[in-house]
Amino acid sequence: MLLMGLSGGIGSGKSTVARRLVARGAVLVDSDVLAREVVRPGTPGLTELVERFGDDILDSDGALNRPALAAKVFSDSDARADLNAITHPKIRELTAARIAQAPTDAVVVHDVPLLVEAGYAANYHLVVIVGAPEPVRMRRLIDRGLAEDDARARIAAQATDEQRREVADVWLDNSGSVEEINAQVDALWQDRLVPFEENVRLRRRPPKRAPLLVEPDPEWPRQARRLIARIERAAGDKAVRIDHIGSTSVPGLPAKDVIDLQLTVRSLDDADALAEPLGEAGFPLLPEIRGDTPHSFAPDPMQWKKRIHLSADPGRYANLHVRVDGSASQRVALVFPAWLRADETARAEYLALKRKVSAEHANDPNHDAYAAAKEPWFETGLRKAWHWADRTGWSPSD
Ligand code: ADP
């Protein structure tokens, strides 16, 4: 199963996108619908609301009169907190139940208008945001029958597009026609959601690609932050720290378009205990690799043991190295990019090596050969980085 979060500002076209995803085969869990279900007549939710707010929040049929309730909580933050304390746990429970009922091979789309505001992004394998410029959204809301002031106030009360960009693994631009947005949704479904779901379910990696160097992408750090948030959630208190490492963490350095991350744990037992939770979170274990090549400054192979997980997402290649706190491999993975960030000559030398090796392996999806070709330089480079750290008093919190 793949769990996708869907959001976007009011009038952006979330419901339009959700409908198209359902037409392609997704299972929709609509948070607005669930929020109404937990306070339907006859529910414990409605009984609790009446006990707290009085029976003048009911209409003549005994159903919840939303405007009447809204008026009571509008300018009273205690009342609002009480309302949320009654409804939120029930909505959460019902959401979990609906997701659990979905077929094991489903792409579940959770439509949450306030996903960004509530800080839910890390709960999903993928977050898709529907965006459209404010004037376009205003016009659509007015066409839908909203008063202009009301539309403006609702937009102003929500998160900003910048906040939405921070969590958006995919940004669907709905400033054009319905046909255009539907075509984007179809491509997302076909090229990313369907294979991502299969990969998560089968604990399988996306296809190997040849090691192609690309220009540095300013989005890499933000993409890394999103993945780190998911890993943090899956690893819980077994995570000592999680870092963006490797070439994509060095500003301005061309690199393979693969985000490297390091999850630091206290022991290899902890690493093994995380194999399943990380797999479920979309980072299946690559069982055949159990360590890095030892280097001369720390020859003990125990110092280089690790576990490696790869992101199952065919749209965002990422490697997750799980290493033990204080081991040589854990430390050098932090030192190496820090040294490259600090030392321009080292950076230029490393880039020259990468260009050469990637040209030699341009059509070779076997990364082992690419990695092996870099090893001789690494032997010297990592030692230099190691000594640089000692000399400068660098510490991993830097
Ligand atoms: P949301 O669920 O994000 O509030 P909707 O999907 O309900 O947004 O879209 C808001 C309004 O705009 C609806 O009336 C919808 O039919 C219309 N709409 C959505 N996308 C487009 C589009 N690309 N072109 C024109 N109208 C659109």
Residues whose N, C-alpha, C, O or C-beta is under 5 A from the ligand:
A	BS01	ADP	G9 I10 G11 S12 G13 K14 S15 T16 R140 R144 N174 G176 S177 V178 I181
